[in-house]
């Protein structure tokens, strides 16, 4: 069921306030800020905590204690916050800045795979800054088609998509991904999937 227009506008207004603050946040403060934010989300957002702990139970079973899983979940949420803030902050950075700050290991393997002319499927994980990897790849001559889940708020979604596309990343909504993804591969482009 679509959200009421007033709810969409209220969320967008709140997002604009918070994102403006986050964009201006000095890089030196990001570590402490996201450490605190990850712990706050863990404590206050039950659904985020449950998803994280459920996934950790699946991944580790009884090989890790509840305390260890809790620590990993908090760190994971902090890392996710850092990635989101860094993504927002790309609007204030130049292409050269992103090039200097991003280290791509074995990128030549992707270039070699692309030379076969069949397109390349890149499977990434929500680890480190996967957003910058896509931006960096696009800035280095690869047409990246990123499969994404659209955000529930269309106004916020449009802004995030503009940040990505302004750096050369093409967004494929999940519902369109099967058809558009095959077309991208036929054009010998990169199809980026988060797993």
SULMO-V73082 format. One record per residue. N is the residue number from 1. RES is the residue in three letters. PHI is phi as a letter, one per 20 degrees, with the letter a starting at -180 (999 if undefined). PSI is psi in whole degrees, 0 to 359 (* if undefined). Layout:
N & RES & PHI & PSI
N & RES & PHI & PSI
This chain:
1 & UNK & 999 & 125
2 & UNK & f & 149
3 & UNK & f & 153
4 & UNK & f & 148
5 & UNK & g & 321
6 & UNK & f & 322
7 & UNK & f & 318
8 & UNK & f & 314
9 & UNK & f & 319
10 & UNK & f & 315
11 & UNK & f & 318
12 & UNK & f & 317
13 & UNK & f & 315
14 & UNK & f & 316
15 & UNK & g & 316
16 & UNK & f & 319
17 & UNK & f & 309
18 & UNK & f & 316
19 & UNK & f & 326
20 & UNK & f & 316
21 & UNK & f & 315
22 & UNK & f & 324
23 & UNK & f & 324
24 & UNK & e & 348
25 & UNK & f & 125
26 & UNK & f & 144
27 & UNK & g & 325
28 & UNK & f & 338
29 & UNK & e & 349
30 & UNK & f & 318
31 & UNK & g & 310
32 & UNK & f & 317
33 & UNK & f & 314
34 & UNK & f & 332
35 & UNK & f & 312
36 & UNK & f & 315
37 & UNK & f & 317
38 & UNK & g & 319
39 & UNK & f & 323
40 & UNK & f & 315
41 & UNK & f & 316
42 & UNK & g & 317
43 & UNK & f & 323
44 & UNK & d & 338
45 & UNK & d & 93
46 & UNK & g & 322
47 & UNK & f & 320
48 & UNK & f & 318
49 & UNK & f & 314
50 & UNK & f & 316
51 & UNK & f & 314
52 & UNK & f & 312
53 & UNK & f & 324
54 & UNK & f & 313
55 & UNK & f & 322
56 & UNK & f & 325
57 & UNK & f & 318
58 & UNK & f & 316
59 & UNK & f & 319
60 & UNK & d & 345
61 & UNK & l & 231
62 & UNK & e & 5
63 & UNK & f & 345
64 & UNK & c & 146
65 & UNK & f & 167
66 & UNK & f & 323
67 & UNK & f & 317
68 & UNK & f & 318
69 & UNK & f & 321
70 & UNK & f & 317
71 & UNK & f & 315
72 & UNK & f & 317
73 & UNK & f & 316
74 & UNK & f & 317
75 & UNK & f & 321
76 & UNK & f & 316
77 & UNK & f & 324
78 & UNK & f & 318
79 & UNK & f & 319
80 & UNK & f & 318
81 & UNK & f & 318
82 & UNK & f & 316
83 & UNK & f & 315
84 & UNK & f & 316
85 & UNK & f & 317
86 & UNK & f & 323
87 & UNK & f & 313
88 & UNK & f & 322
89 & UNK & f & 351
90 & UNK & f & 338
91 & UNK & f & 337
92 & UNK & e & 2
93 & UNK & d & 151
94 & UNK & e & 165
95 & UNK & g & 319
96 & UNK & f & 323
97 & UNK & f & 315
98 & UNK & f & 320
99 & UNK & g & 318
100 & UNK & f & 326
101 & UNK & e & 350
102 & UNK & d & 128
103 & UNK & d & 119
104 & UNK & d & 117
105 & UNK & e & 132
106 & UNK & m & 30
107 & UNK & g & 331
108 & UNK & f & 334
109 & UNK & f & 322
110 & UNK & f & 320
111 & UNK & f & 318
112 & UNK & f & 318
113 & UNK & f & 322
114 & UNK & f & 331
115 & UNK & f & 342
116 & UNK & f & 348
117 & UNK & m & 17
118 & UNK & d & 5
119 & UNK & m & 167
120 & UNK & c & 128
121 & UNK & e & 122
122 & UNK & d & 119
123 & UNK & d & 121
124 & UNK & d & 165
125 & UNK & d & 162
126 & UNK & f & 70
127 & UNK & b & 137
128 & UNK & l & 203
129 & UNK & d & 87
130 & UNK & f & 333
131 & UNK & f & 315
132 & UNK & f & 327
133 & UNK & f & 318
134 & UNK & f & 316
135 & UNK & f & 315
136 & UNK & f & 315
137 & UNK & f & 317
138 & UNK & f & 322
139 & UNK & f & 345
140 & UNK & d & 28
141 & UNK & n & 7
142 & UNK & d & 131
143 & UNK & e & 109
144 & UNK & e & 126
145 & UNK & d & 106
146 & UNK & e & 125
147 & UNK & e & 124
148 & UNK & c & 156
149 & UNK & e & 123
150 & UNK & f & 144
151 & UNK & f & 156
152 & UNK & f & 338
153 & UNK & d & 114
154 & UNK & f & 331
155 & UNK & f & 317
156 & UNK & f & 318
157 & UNK & g & 317
158 & UNK & f & 321
159 & UNK & f & 318
160 & UNK & f & 319
161 & UNK & f & 323
162 & UNK & f & 322
163 & UNK & f & 313
164 & UNK & f & 311
165 & UNK & f & 334
166 & UNK & f & 341
167 & UNK & d & 9
168 & UNK & n & 3
169 & UNK & e & 127
170 & UNK & e & 133
171 & UNK & e & 131
172 & UNK & d & 109
173 & UNK & g & 145
174 & UNK & g & 321
175 & UNK & f & 331
176 & UNK & e & 351
177 & UNK & f & 319
178 & UNK & g & 311
179 & UNK & f & 309
180 & UNK & f & 330
181 & UNK & f & 318
182 & UNK & f & 319
183 & UNK & f & 319
184 & UNK & f & 318
185 & UNK & f & 322
186 & UNK & f & 334
187 & UNK & e & 7
188 & UNK & m & 42
189 & UNK & d & 177
190 & UNK & e & 135
191 & UNK & d & 112
192 & UNK & d & 123
193 & UNK & d & 135
194 & UNK & e & 132
195 & UNK & c & *
